[in-house]
Amino acid sequence: MAMRIGGRNIADTIHLKHWHSLVPNTRGAQRLLESDMAKMSSKILPQADALLTEFDDMGIRHEILSRIRSVIETRSTFMARILK
């Protein structure tokens, strides 16, 4: 299930203008949003990998976990691309 962003809920069709609809229509608010999004997209993969390692150390292994990590990578890469 995806959250609707700017009237859209299919991740690969959500563009920066859709994200901008979440904040006030000022350049300052948009820049702050873009900065926060860039930080999140750069930090999420290492955190996802650390969580997978933690699960593995606890003996929790399931293919869905690596699939979730792949989705996170795809979405964060897409996010980084639209922020350029």
N, CA, C and O atoms as a Maestro MAE file, in Angstrom:
{
 s_m_m2io_version
 :::
 2.0.0
}

f_m_ct {
 s_m_title
 :::
 protein
 m_atom[336] {
  # First column is atom index #
  i_m_mmod_type
  r_m_x_coord
  r_m_y_coord
  r_m_z_coord
  i_m_residue_number
  s_m_chain_name
  s_m_pdb_residue_name
  s_m_pdb_atom_name
  i_m_atomic_number
  :::
  1 25 0.848 -1.166 0.000 1 A "MET " " N  " 7
  2 3 0.000 0.000 0.000 1 A "MET " " CA " 6
  3 2 0.899 1.236 0.000 1 A "MET " " C  " 6
  4 15 1.874 1.304 0.748 1 A "MET " " O  " 8
  5 25 0.573 2.180 -0.818 2 A "ALA " " N  " 7
  6 3 1.374 3.391 -0.920 2 A "ALA " " CA " 6
  7 2 0.578 4.589 -0.431 2 A "ALA " " C  " 6
  8 15 -0.646 4.641 -0.548 2 A "ALA " " O  " 8
  9 25 1.301 5.537 0.114 3 A "MET " " N  " 7
  10 3 0.670 6.772 0.540 3 A "MET " " CA " 6
  11 2 0.489 7.679 -0.673 3 A "MET " " C  " 6
  12 15 1.373 7.746 -1.526 3 A "MET " " O  " 8
  13 25 -0.614 8.360 -0.762 4 A "ARG " " N  " 7
  14 3 -0.846 9.279 -1.874 4 A "ARG " " CA " 6
  15 2 -0.012 10.542 -1.653 4 A "ARG " " C  " 6
  16 15 -0.097 11.181 -0.604 4 A "ARG " " O  " 8
  17 25 0.783 10.885 -2.643 5 A "ILE " " N  " 7
  18 3 1.627 12.074 -2.600 5 A "ILE " " CA " 6
  19 2 1.177 12.978 -3.739 5 A "ILE " " C  " 6
  20 15 1.286 12.601 -4.905 5 A "ILE " " O  " 8
  21 25 0.683 14.147 -3.423 6 A "GLY " " N  " 7
  22 3 0.262 15.075 -4.471 6 A "GLY " " CA " 6
  23 2 -0.762 14.476 -5.414 6 A "GLY " " C  " 6
  24 15 -0.755 14.770 -6.609 6 A "GLY " " O  " 8
  25 25 -1.644 13.635 -4.886 7 A "GLY " " N  " 7
  26 3 -2.675 13.012 -5.703 7 A "GLY " " CA " 6
  27 2 -2.215 11.763 -6.432 7 A "GLY " " C  " 6
  28 15 -2.982 11.195 -7.210 7 A "GLY " " O  " 8
  29 25 -0.991 11.321 -6.203 8 A "ARG " " N  " 7
  30 3 -0.451 10.142 -6.884 8 A "ARG " " CA " 6
  31 2 -0.090 9.098 -5.842 8 A "ARG " " C  " 6
  32 15 0.231 9.443 -4.705 8 A "ARG " " O  " 8
  33 25 -0.140 7.811 -6.219 9 A "ASN " " N  " 7
  34 3 0.290 6.776 -5.279 9 A "ASN " " CA " 6
  35 2 1.133 5.695 -5.936 9 A "ASN " " C  " 6
  36 15 1.364 4.651 -5.326 9 A "ASN " " O  " 8
  37 25 1.596 5.911 -7.150 10 A "ILE " " N  " 7
  38 3 2.514 4.987 -7.806 10 A "ILE " " CA " 6
  39 2 3.885 5.655 -7.772 10 A "ILE " " C  " 6
  40 15 4.093 6.688 -8.408 10 A "ILE " " O  " 8
  41 25 4.808 5.070 -7.037 11 A "ALA " " N  " 7
  42 3 6.080 5.735 -6.721 11 A "ALA " " CA " 6
  43 2 6.819 6.265 -7.940 11 A "ALA " " C  " 6
  44 15 7.333 7.384 -7.903 11 A "ALA " " O  " 8
  45 25 6.886 5.493 -9.019 12 A "ASP " " N  " 7
  46 3 7.659 5.925 -10.179 12 A "ASP " " CA " 6
  47 2 6.987 7.037 -10.976 12 A "ASP " " C  " 6
  48 15 7.585 7.566 -11.913 12 A "ASP " " O  " 8
  49 25 5.766 7.399 -10.628 13 A "THR " " N  " 7
  50 3 5.096 8.497 -11.327 13 A "THR " " CA " 6
  51 2 4.988 9.739 -10.457 13 A "THR " " C  " 6
  52 15 4.389 10.736 -10.862 13 A "THR " " O  " 8
  53 25 5.562 9.682 -9.272 14 A "ILE " " N  " 7
  54 3 5.542 10.841 -8.381 14 A "ILE " " CA " 6
  55 2 6.769 11.686 -8.691 14 A "ILE " " C  " 6
  56 15 7.904 11.227 -8.557 14 A "ILE " " O  " 8
  57 25 6.534 12.899 -9.099 15 A "HIS " " N  " 7
  58 3 7.620 13.807 -9.462 15 A "HIS " " CA " 6
  59 2 7.759 14.881 -8.394 15 A "HIS " " C  " 6
  60 15 6.950 14.971 -7.470 15 A "HIS " " O  " 8
  61 25 8.792 15.686 -8.536 16 A "LEU " " N  " 7
  62 3 9.085 16.701 -7.533 16 A "LEU " " CA " 6
  63 2 7.896 17.640 -7.316 16 A "LEU " " C  " 6
  64 15 7.640 18.063 -6.188 16 A "LEU " " O  " 8
  65 25 7.177 17.965 -8.374 17 A "LYS " " N  " 7
  66 3 6.024 18.867 -8.218 17 A "LYS " " CA " 6
  67 2 4.965 18.255 -7.293 17 A "LYS " " C  " 6
  68 15 4.260 18.979 -6.589 17 A "LYS " " O  " 8
  69 25 4.856 16.931 -7.295 18 A "HIS " " N  " 7
  70 3 3.903 16.278 -6.405 18 A "HIS " " CA " 6
  71 2 4.355 16.395 -4.947 18 A "HIS " " C  " 6
  72 15 3.540 16.635 -4.056 18 A "HIS " " O  " 8
  73 25 5.654 16.226 -4.713 19 A "TRP " " N  " 7
  74 3 6.179 16.392 -3.359 19 A "TRP " " CA " 6
  75 2 6.006 17.839 -2.901 19 A "TRP " " C  " 6
  76 15 5.661 18.095 -1.748 19 A "TRP " " O  " 8
  77 25 6.247 18.781 -3.813 20 A "HIS " " N  " 7
  78 3 6.101 20.198 -3.461 20 A "HIS " " CA " 6
  79 2 4.681 20.526 -3.012 20 A "HIS " " C  " 6
  80 15 4.479 21.476 -2.256 20 A "HIS " " O  " 8
  81 25 3.708 19.763 -3.461 21 A "SER " " N  " 7
  82 3 2.322 20.037 -3.066 21 A "SER " " CA " 6
  83 2 2.084 19.776 -1.576 21 A "SER " " C  " 6
  84 15 1.041 20.151 -1.041 21 A "SER " " O  " 8
  85 25 3.041 19.137 -0.910 22 A "LEU " " N  " 7
  86 3 2.904 18.844 0.520 22 A "LEU " " CA " 6
  87 2 3.305 20.006 1.421 22 A "LEU " " C  " 6
  88 15 2.993 20.011 2.612 22 A "LEU " " O  " 8
  89 25 3.999 20.992 0.851 23 A "VAL " " N  " 7
  90 3 4.504 22.111 1.655 23 A "VAL " " CA " 6
  91 2 3.922 23.421 1.125 23 A "VAL " " C  " 6
  92 15 3.373 23.456 0.024 23 A "VAL " " O  " 8
  93 25 4.040 24.495 1.905 24 A "PRO " " N  " 7
  94 3 3.565 25.790 1.404 24 A "PRO " " CA " 6
  95 2 4.240 26.147 0.077 24 A "PRO " " C  " 6
  96 15 5.374 25.745 -0.182 24 A "PRO " " O  " 8
  97 25 3.543 26.890 -0.741 25 A "ASN " " N  " 7
  98 3 4.027 27.231 -2.073 25 A "ASN " " CA " 6
  99 2 5.024 28.393 -2.017 25 A "ASN " " C  " 6
  100 15 4.798 29.461 -2.585 25 A "ASN " " O  " 8
  101 25 6.140 28.145 -1.310 26 A "THR " " N  " 7
  102 3 7.225 29.126 -1.256 26 A "THR " " CA " 6
  103 2 8.518 28.412 -1.604 26 A "THR " " C  " 6
  104 15 8.669 27.219 -1.339 26 A "THR " " O  " 8
  105 25 9.445 29.139 -2.195 27 A "ARG " " N  " 7
  106 3 10.720 28.521 -2.582 27 A "ARG " " CA " 6
  107 2 11.470 28.009 -1.352 27 A "ARG " " C  " 6
  108 15 12.109 26.958 -1.409 27 A "ARG " " O  " 8
  109 25 11.396 28.739 -0.252 28 A "GLY " " N  " 7
  110 3 12.079 28.310 0.970 28 A "GLY " " CA " 6
  111 2 11.575 26.972 1.479 28 A "GLY " " C  " 6
  112 15 12.362 26.098 1.840 28 A "GLY " " O  " 8
  113 25 10.258 26.817 1.506 29 A "ALA " " N  " 7
  114 3 9.671 25.552 1.964 29 A "ALA " " CA " 6
  115 2 10.040 24.418 1.016 29 A "ALA " " C  " 6
  116 15 10.317 23.302 1.455 29 A "ALA " " O  " 8
  117 25 10.042 24.702 -0.274 30 A "GLN " " N  " 7
  118 3 10.390 23.676 -1.256 30 A "GLN " " CA " 6
  119 2 11.853 23.261 -1.123 30 A "GLN " " C  " 6
  120 15 12.173 22.076 -1.211 30 A "GLN " " O  " 8
  121 25 12.732 24.223 -0.914 31 A "ARG " " N  " 7
  122 3 14.161 23.901 -0.733 31 A "ARG " " CA " 6
  123 2 14.383 23.063 0.521 31 A "ARG " " C  " 6
  124 15 15.168 22.115 0.510 31 A "ARG " " O  " 8
  125 25 13.692 23.415 1.597 32 A "LEU " " N  " 7
  126 3 13.817 22.651 2.839 32 A "LEU " " CA " 6
  127 2 13.328 21.219 2.635 32 A "LEU " " C  " 6
  128 15 13.968 20.272 3.093 32 A "LEU " " O  " 8
  129 25 12.201 21.058 1.951 33 A "LEU " " N  " 7
  130 3 11.686 19.727 1.644 33 A "LEU " " CA " 6
  131 2 12.700 18.936 0.822 33 A "LEU " " C  " 6
  132 15 12.976 17.775 1.122 33 A "LEU " " O  " 8
  133 25 13.252 19.562 -0.213 34 A "GLU " " N  " 7
  134 3 14.230 18.887 -1.064 34 A "GLU " " CA " 6
  135 2 15.466 18.484 -0.274 34 A "GLU " " C  " 6
  136 15 16.011 17.399 -0.474 34 A "GLU " " O  " 8
  137 25 15.907 19.358 0.623 35 A "SER " " N  " 7
  138 3 17.066 19.049 1.461 35 A "SER " " CA " 6
  139 2 16.777 17.860 2.372 35 A "SER " " C  " 6
  140 15 17.599 16.952 2.496 35 A "SER " " O  " 8
  141 25 15.619 17.868 3.003 36 A "ASP " " N  " 7
  142 3 15.235 16.754 3.879 36 A "ASP " " CA " 6
  143 2 15.118 15.451 3.096 36 A "ASP " " C  " 6
  144 15 15.548 14.397 3.565 36 A "ASP " " O  " 8
  145 25 14.536 15.526 1.905 37 A "MET " " N  " 7
  146 3 14.383 14.328 1.080 37 A "MET " " CA " 6
  147 2 15.740 13.780 0.646 37 A "MET " " C  " 6
  148 15 15.942 12.566 0.626 37 A "MET " " O  " 8
  149 25 16.674 14.671 0.298 38 A "ALA " " N  " 7
  150 3 18.009 14.237 -0.108 38 A "ALA " " CA " 6
  151 2 18.724 13.549 1.054 38 A "ALA " " C  " 6
  152 15 19.376 12.522 0.864 38 A "ALA " " O  " 8
  153 25 18.601 14.110 2.248 39 A "LYS " " N  " 7
  154 3 19.222 13.496 3.428 39 A "LYS " " CA " 6
  155 2 18.640 12.112 3.691 39 A "LYS " " C  " 6
  156 15 19.372 11.156 3.944 39 A "LYS " " O  " 8
  157 25 17.318 12.019 3.628 40 A "MET " " N  " 7
  158 3 16.670 10.726 3.885 40 A "MET " " CA " 6
  159 2 17.073 9.686 2.850 40 A "MET " " C  " 6
  160 15 17.355 8.539 3.196 40 A "MET " " O  " 8
  161 25 17.102 10.086 1.574 41 A "SER " " N  " 7
  162 3 17.420 9.105 0.537 41 A "SER " " CA " 6
  163 2 18.874 8.647 0.621 41 A "SER " " C  " 6
  164 15 19.193 7.530 0.212 41 A "SER " " O  " 8
  165 25 19.760 9.496 1.147 42 A "SER " " N  " 7
  166 3 21.160 9.081 1.276 42 A "SER " " CA " 6
  167 2 21.406 8.223 2.517 42 A "SER " " C  " 6
  168 15 22.367 7.454 2.550 42 A "SER " " O  " 8
  169 25 20.561 8.342 3.528 43 A "LYS " " N  " 7
  170 3 20.755 7.603 4.777 43 A "LYS " " CA " 6
  171 2 19.999 6.281 4.839 43 A "LYS " " C  " 6
  172 15 20.359 5.409 5.629 43 A "LYS " " O  " 8
  173 25 18.977 6.117 4.036 44 A "ILE " " N  " 7
  174 3 18.083 4.976 4.218 44 A "ILE " " CA " 6
  175 2 18.724 3.642 3.836 44 A "ILE " " C  " 6
  176 15 18.457 2.631 4.487 44 A "ILE " " O  " 8
  177 25 19.560 3.613 2.798 45 A "LEU " " N  " 7
  178 3 20.170 2.334 2.401 45 A "LEU " " CA " 6
  179 2 21.097 1.772 3.468 45 A "LEU " " C  " 6
  180 15 20.982 0.593 3.804 45 A "LEU " " O  " 8
  181 25 22.017 2.572 4.019 46 A "PRO " " N  " 7
  182 3 22.846 2.027 5.099 46 A "PRO " " CA " 6
  183 2 22.017 1.553 6.292 46 A "PRO " " C  " 6
  184 15 22.359 0.556 6.929 46 A "PRO " " O  " 8
  185 25 20.937 2.257 6.592 47 A "GLN " " N  " 7
  186 3 20.084 1.845 7.704 47 A "GLN " " CA " 6
  187 2 19.346 0.549 7.379 47 A "GLN " " C  " 6
  188 15 19.191 -0.312 8.245 47 A "GLN " " O  " 8
  189 25 18.893 0.409 6.140 48 A "ALA " " N  " 7
  190 3 18.220 -0.834 5.729 48 A "ALA " " CA " 6
  191 2 19.195 -2.005 5.794 48 A "ALA " " C  " 6
  192 15 18.834 -3.095 6.239 48 A "ALA " " O  " 8
  193 25 20.437 -1.777 5.345 49 A "ASP " " N  " 7
  194 3 21.443 -2.839 5.401 49 A "ASP " " CA " 6
  195 2 21.755 -3.230 6.843 49 A "ASP " " C  " 6
  196 15 21.901 -4.411 7.156 49 A "ASP " " O  " 8
  197 25 21.856 -2.233 7.714 50 A "ALA " " N  " 7
  198 3 22.122 -2.514 9.130 50 A "ALA " " CA " 6
  199 2 20.980 -3.321 9.739 50 A "ALA " " C  " 6
  200 15 21.214 -4.227 10.539 50 A "ALA " " O  " 8
  201 25 19.765 -2.998 9.368 51 A "LEU " " N  " 7
  202 3 18.613 -3.730 9.882 51 A "LEU " " CA " 6
  203 2 18.613 -5.172 9.379 51 A "LEU " " C  " 6
  204 15 18.307 -6.092 10.137 51 A "LEU " " O  " 8
  205 25 18.953 -5.374 8.109 52 A "LEU " " N  " 7
  206 3 19.051 -6.738 7.579 52 A "LEU " " CA " 6
  207 2 20.109 -7.542 8.327 52 A "LEU " " C  " 6
  208 15 19.901 -8.715 8.637 52 A "LEU " " O  " 8
  209 25 21.239 -6.910 8.615 53 A "THR " " N  " 7
  210 3 22.305 -7.572 9.367 53 A "THR " " CA " 6
  211 2 21.825 -7.929 10.770 53 A "THR " " C  " 6
  212 15 22.105 -9.014 11.280 53 A "THR " " O  " 8
  213 25 21.106 -7.008 11.378 54 A "GLU " " N  " 7
  214 3 20.565 -7.251 12.717 54 A "GLU " " CA " 6
  215 2 19.586 -8.431 12.705 54 A "GLU " " C  " 6
  216 15 19.633 -9.290 13.586 54 A "GLU " " O  " 8
  217 25 18.707 -8.468 11.711 55 A "PHE " " N  " 7
  218 3 17.786 -9.601 11.578 55 A "PHE " " CA " 6
  219 2 18.561 -10.901 11.404 55 A "PHE " " C  " 6
  220 15 18.248 -11.912 12.032 55 A "PHE " " O  " 8
  221 25 19.573 -10.864 10.546 56 A "ASP " " N  " 7
  222 3 20.374 -12.058 10.282 56 A "ASP " " CA " 6
  223 2 21.066 -12.539 11.555 56 A "ASP " " C  " 6
  224 15 21.109 -13.739 11.829 56 A "ASP " " O  " 8
  225 25 21.605 -11.599 12.330 57 A "ASP " " N  " 7
  226 3 22.268 -11.951 13.590 57 A "ASP " " CA " 6
  227 2 21.303 -12.598 14.586 57 A "ASP " " C  " 6
  228 15 21.712 -13.401 15.426 57 A "ASP " " O  " 8
  229 25 20.029 -12.244 14.485 58 A "MET " " N  " 7
  230 3 19.021 -12.827 15.373 58 A "MET " " CA " 6
  231 2 18.444 -14.117 14.799 58 A "MET " " C  " 6
  232 15 17.570 -14.738 15.403 58 A "MET " " O  " 8
  233 25 18.939 -14.513 13.631 59 A "GLY " " N  " 7
  234 3 18.457 -15.738 13.008 59 A "GLY " " CA " 6
  235 2 17.176 -15.559 12.209 59 A "GLY " " C  " 6
  236 15 16.525 -16.535 11.838 59 A "GLY " " O  " 8
  237 25 16.821 -14.320 11.947 60 A "ILE " " N  " 7
  238 3 15.607 -14.041 11.168 60 A "ILE " " CA " 6
  239 2 16.014 -13.858 9.716 60 A "ILE " " C  " 6
  240 15 16.661 -12.877 9.350 60 A "ILE " " O  " 8
  241 25 15.620 -14.822 8.901 61 A "ARG " " N  " 7
  242 3 15.961 -14.778 7.476 61 A "ARG " " CA " 6
  243 2 14.707 -15.089 6.669 61 A "ARG " " C  " 6
  244 15 14.032 -16.092 6.901 61 A "ARG " " O  " 8
  245 25 14.415 -14.228 5.734 62 A "HIS " " N  " 7
  246 3 13.278 -14.466 4.855 62 A "HIS " " CA " 6
  247 2 13.507 -13.657 3.583 62 A "HIS " " C  " 6
  248 15 14.016 -12.537 3.632 62 A "HIS " " O  " 8
  249 25 13.132 -14.227 2.459 63 A "GLU " " N  " 7
  250 3 13.377 -13.553 1.186 63 A "GLU " " CA " 6
  251 2 12.630 -12.226 1.073 63 A "GLU " " C  " 6
  252 15 13.069 -11.338 0.343 63 A "GLU " " O  " 8
  253 25 11.530 -12.078 1.768 64 A "ILE " " N  " 7
  254 3 10.779 -10.823 1.690 64 A "ILE " " CA " 6
  255 2 11.599 -9.654 2.226 64 A "ILE " " C  " 6
  256 15 11.432 -8.523 1.771 64 A "ILE " " O  " 8
  257 25 12.482 -9.914 3.187 65 A "LEU " " N  " 7
  258 3 13.310 -8.843 3.742 65 A "LEU " " CA " 6
  259 2 14.246 -8.272 2.688 65 A "LEU " " C  " 6
  260 15 14.416 -7.055 2.607 65 A "LEU " " O  " 8
  261 25 14.856 -9.133 1.879 66 A "SER " " N  " 7
  262 3 15.737 -8.627 0.822 66 A "SER " " CA " 6
  263 2 14.931 -7.953 -0.287 66 A "SER " " C  " 6
  264 15 15.416 -7.023 -0.931 66 A "SER " " O  " 8
  265 25 13.715 -8.415 -0.508 67 A "ARG " " N  " 7
  266 3 12.854 -7.742 -1.495 67 A "ARG " " CA " 6
  267 2 12.477 -6.338 -1.022 67 A "ARG " " C  " 6
  268 15 12.462 -5.388 -1.804 67 A "ARG " " O  " 8
  269 25 12.178 -6.228 0.256 68 A "ILE " " N  " 7
  270 3 11.858 -4.908 0.815 68 A "ILE " " CA " 6
  271 2 13.058 -3.988 0.671 68 A "ILE " " C  " 6
  272 15 12.911 -2.818 0.317 68 A "ILE " " O  " 8
  273 25 14.241 -4.514 0.946 69 A "ARG " " N  " 7
  274 3 15.462 -3.722 0.808 69 A "ARG " " CA " 6
  275 2 15.641 -3.276 -0.645 69 A "ARG " " C  " 6
  276 15 16.066 -2.148 -0.893 69 A "ARG " " O  " 8
  277 25 15.324 -4.140 -1.597 70 A "SER " " N  " 7
  278 3 15.425 -3.790 -3.017 70 A "SER " " CA " 6
  279 2 14.454 -2.671 -3.385 70 A "SER " " C  " 6
  280 15 14.793 -1.773 -4.155 70 A "SER " " O  " 8
  281 25 13.260 -2.731 -2.836 71 A "VAL " " N  " 7
  282 3 12.280 -1.664 -3.089 71 A "VAL " " CA " 6
  283 2 12.786 -0.347 -2.509 71 A "VAL " " C  " 6
  284 15 12.665 0.703 -3.139 71 A "VAL " " O  " 8
  285 25 13.349 -0.408 -1.311 72 A "ILE " " N  " 7
  286 3 13.907 0.789 -0.683 72 A "ILE " " CA " 6
  287 2 15.007 1.372 -1.562 72 A "ILE " " C  " 6
  288 15 15.069 2.585 -1.760 72 A "ILE " " O  " 8
  289 25 15.870 0.515 -2.087 73 A "GLU " " N  " 7
  290 3 16.952 0.993 -2.955 73 A "GLU " " CA " 6
  291 2 16.400 1.640 -4.220 73 A "GLU " " C  " 6
  292 15 16.855 2.708 -4.629 73 A "GLU " " O  " 8
  293 25 15.425 0.993 -4.830 74 A "THR " " N  " 7
  294 3 14.825 1.535 -6.049 74 A "THR " " CA " 6
  295 2 14.200 2.898 -5.790 74 A "THR " " C  " 6
  296 15 14.405 3.841 -6.555 74 A "THR " " O  " 8
  297 25 13.446 2.994 -4.718 75 A "ARG " " N  " 7
  298 3 12.752 4.252 -4.416 75 A "ARG " " CA " 6
  299 2 13.734 5.355 -4.024 75 A "ARG " " C  " 6
  300 15 13.558 6.506 -4.424 75 A "ARG " " O  " 8
  301 25 14.762 5.019 -3.250 76 A "SER " " N  " 7
  302 3 15.714 6.060 -2.847 76 A "SER " " CA " 6
  303 2 16.554 6.519 -4.033 76 A "SER " " C  " 6
  304 15 16.920 7.692 -4.113 76 A "SER " " O  " 8
  305 25 16.866 5.606 -4.957 77 A "THR " " N  " 7
  306 3 17.590 5.982 -6.173 77 A "THR " " CA " 6
  307 2 16.732 6.910 -7.026 77 A "THR " " C  " 6
  308 15 17.216 7.909 -7.558 77 A "THR " " O  " 8
  309 25 15.451 6.566 -7.149 78 A "PHE " " N  " 7
  310 3 14.523 7.413 -7.900 78 A "PHE " " CA " 6
  311 2 14.428 8.791 -7.250 78 A "PHE " " C  " 6
  312 15 14.427 9.810 -7.941 78 A "PHE " " O  " 8
  313 25 14.350 8.817 -5.929 79 A "MET " " N  " 7
  314 3 14.260 10.077 -5.203 79 A "MET " " CA " 6
  315 2 15.505 10.929 -5.450 79 A "MET " " C  " 6
  316 15 15.399 12.129 -5.706 79 A "MET " " O  " 8
  317 25 16.672 10.314 -5.375 80 A "ALA " " N  " 7
  318 3 17.914 11.050 -5.615 80 A "ALA " " CA " 6
  319 2 17.937 11.605 -7.037 80 A "ALA " " C  " 6
  320 15 18.412 12.717 -7.267 80 A "ALA " " O  " 8
  321 25 17.426 10.834 -7.979 81 A "ARG " " N  " 7
  322 3 17.417 11.268 -9.378 81 A "ARG " " CA " 6
  323 2 16.492 12.471 -9.582 81 A "ARG " " C  " 6
  324 15 16.855 13.401 -10.303 81 A "ARG " " O  " 8
  325 25 15.318 12.473 -8.970 82 A "ILE " " N  " 7
  326 3 14.415 13.606 -9.193 82 A "ILE " " CA " 6
  327 2 14.875 14.860 -8.457 82 A "ILE " " C  " 6
  328 15 14.418 15.960 -8.766 82 A "ILE " " O  " 8
  329 25 15.766 14.708 -7.495 83 A "LEU " " N  " 7
  330 3 16.263 15.870 -6.761 83 A "LEU " " CA " 6
  331 2 17.443 16.544 -7.449 83 A "LEU " " C  " 6
  332 15 17.886 17.608 -7.018 83 A "LEU " " O  " 8
  333 25 17.953 15.937 -8.509 84 A "LYS " " N  " 7
  334 3 19.095 16.547 -9.222 84 A "LYS " " CA " 6
  335 2 18.635 17.693 -10.082 84 A "LYS " " C  " 6
  336 15 19.450 18.326 -10.753 84 A "LYS " " O  " 8
  :::
 }
 m_bond[335] {
  # First column is bond index #
  i_m_from
  i_m_to
  i_m_order
  :::
  1 1 2 1
  2 2 3 1
  3 3 4 2
  4 3 5 1
  5 5 6 1
  6 6 7 1
  7 7 8 2
  8 7 9 1
  9 9 10 1
  10 10 11 1
  11 11 12 2
  12 11 13 1
  13 13 14 1
  14 14 15 1
  15 15 16 2
  16 15 17 1
  17 17 18 1
  18 18 19 1
  19 19 20 2
  20 19 21 1
  21 21 22 1
  22 22 23 1
  23 23 24 2
  24 23 25 1
  25 25 26 1
  26 26 27 1
  27 27 28 2
  28 27 29 1
  29 29 30 1
  30 30 31 1
  31 31 32 2
  32 31 33 1
  33 33 34 1
  34 34 35 1
  35 35 36 2
  36 35 37 1
  37 37 38 1
  38 38 39 1
  39 39 40 2
  40 39 41 1
  41 41 42 1
  42 42 43 1
  43 43 44 2
  44 43 45 1
  45 45 46 1
  46 46 47 1
  47 47 48 2
  48 47 49 1
  49 49 50 1
  50 50 51 1
  51 51 52 2
  52 51 53 1
  53 53 54 1
  54 54 55 1
  55 55 56 2
  56 55 57 1
  57 57 58 1
  58 58 59 1
  59 59 60 2
  60 59 61 1
  61 61 62 1
  62 62 63 1
  63 63 64 2
  64 63 65 1
  65 65 66 1
  66 66 67 1
  67 67 68 2
  68 67 69 1
  69 69 70 1
  70 70 71 1
  71 71 72 2
  72 71 73 1
  73 73 74 1
  74 74 75 1
  75 75 76 2
  76 75 77 1
  77 77 78 1
  78 78 79 1
  79 79 80 2
  80 79 81 1
  81 81 82 1
  82 82 83 1
  83 83 84 2
  84 83 85 1
  85 85 86 1
  86 86 87 1
  87 87 88 2
  88 87 89 1
  89 89 90 1
  90 90 91 1
  91 91 92 2
  92 91 93 1
  93 93 94 1
  94 94 95 1
  95 95 96 2
  96 95 97 1
  97 97 98 1
  98 98 99 1
  99 99 100 2
  100 99 101 1
  101 101 102 1
  102 102 103 1
  103 103 104 2
  104 103 105 1
  105 105 106 1
  106 106 107 1
  107 107 108 2
  108 107 109 1
  109 109 110 1
  110 110 111 1
  111 111 112 2
  112 111 113 1
  113 113 114 1
  114 114 115 1
  115 115 116 2
  116 115 117 1
  117 117 118 1
  118 118 119 1
  119 119 120 2
  120 119 121 1
  121 121 122 1
  122 122 123 1
  123 123 124 2
  124 123 125 1
  125 125 126 1
  126 126 127 1
  127 127 128 2
  128 127 129 1
  129 129 130 1
  130 130 131 1
  131 131 132 2
  132 131 133 1
  133 133 134 1
  134 134 135 1
  135 135 136 2
  136 135 137 1
  137 137 138 1
  138 138 139 1
  139 139 140 2
  140 139 141 1
  141 141 142 1
  142 142 143 1
  143 143 144 2
  144 143 145 1
  145 145 146 1
  146 146 147 1
  147 147 148 2
  148 147 149 1
  149 149 150 1
  150 150 151 1
  151 151 152 2
  152 151 153 1
  153 153 154 1
  154 154 155 1
  155 155 156 2
  156 155 157 1
  157 157 158 1
  158 158 159 1
  159 159 160 2
  160 159 161 1
  161 161 162 1
  162 162 163 1
  163 163 164 2
  164 163 165 1
  165 165 166 1
  166 166 167 1
  167 167 168 2
  168 167 169 1
  169 169 170 1
  170 170 171 1
  171 171 172 2
  172 171 173 1
  173 173 174 1
  174 174 175 1
  175 175 176 2
  176 175 177 1
  177 177 178 1
  178 178 179 1
  179 179 180 2
  180 179 181 1
  181 181 182 1
  182 182 183 1
  183 183 184 2
  184 183 185 1
  185 185 186 1
  186 186 187 1
  187 187 188 2
  188 187 189 1
  189 189 190 1
  190 190 191 1
  191 191 192 2
  192 191 193 1
  193 193 194 1
  194 194 195 1
  195 195 196 2
  196 195 197 1
  197 197 198 1
  198 198 199 1
  199 199 200 2
  200 199 201 1
  201 201 202 1
  202 202 203 1
  203 203 204 2
  204 203 205 1
  205 205 206 1
  206 206 207 1
  207 207 208 2
  208 207 209 1
  209 209 210 1
  210 210 211 1
  211 211 212 2
  212 211 213 1
  213 213 214 1
  214 214 215 1
  215 215 216 2
  216 215 217 1
  217 217 218 1
  218 218 219 1
  219 219 220 2
  220 219 221 1
  221 221 222 1
  222 222 223 1
  223 223 224 2
  224 223 225 1
  225 225 226 1
  226 226 227 1
  227 227 228 2
  228 227 229 1
  229 229 230 1
  230 230 231 1
  231 231 232 2
  232 231 233 1
  233 233 234 1
  234 234 235 1
  235 235 236 2
  236 235 237 1
  237 237 238 1
  238 238 239 1
  239 239 240 2
  240 239 241 1
  241 241 242 1
  242 242 243 1
  243 243 244 2
  244 243 245 1
  245 245 246 1
  246 246 247 1
  247 247 248 2
  248 247 249 1
  249 249 250 1
  250 250 251 1
  251 251 252 2
  252 251 253 1
  253 253 254 1
  254 254 255 1
  255 255 256 2
  256 255 257 1
  257 257 258 1
  258 258 259 1
  259 259 260 2
  260 259 261 1
  261 261 262 1
  262 262 263 1
  263 263 264 2
  264 263 265 1
  265 265 266 1
  266 266 267 1
  267 267 268 2
  268 267 269 1
  269 269 270 1
  270 270 271 1
  271 271 272 2
  272 271 273 1
  273 273 274 1
  274 274 275 1
  275 275 276 2
  276 275 277 1
  277 277 278 1
  278 278 279 1
  279 279 280 2
  280 279 281 1
  281 281 282 1
  282 282 283 1
  283 283 284 2
  284 283 285 1
  285 285 286 1
  286 286 287 1
  287 287 288 2
  288 287 289 1
  289 289 290 1
  290 290 291 1
  291 291 292 2
  292 291 293 1
  293 293 294 1
  294 294 295 1
  295 295 296 2
  296 295 297 1
  297 297 298 1
  298 298 299 1
  299 299 300 2
  300 299 301 1
  301 301 302 1
  302 302 303 1
  303 303 304 2
  304 303 305 1
  305 305 306 1
  306 306 307 1
  307 307 308 2
  308 307 309 1
  309 309 310 1
  310 310 311 1
  311 311 312 2
  312 311 313 1
  313 313 314 1
  314 314 315 1
  315 315 316 2
  316 315 317 1
  317 317 318 1
  318 318 319 1
  319 319 320 2
  320 319 321 1
  321 321 322 1
  322 322 323 1
  323 323 324 2
  324 323 325 1
  325 325 326 1
  326 326 327 1
  327 327 328 2
  328 327 329 1
  329 329 330 1
  330 330 331 1
  331 331 332 2
  332 331 333 1
  333 333 334 1
  334 334 335 1
  335 335 336 2
  :::
 }
}
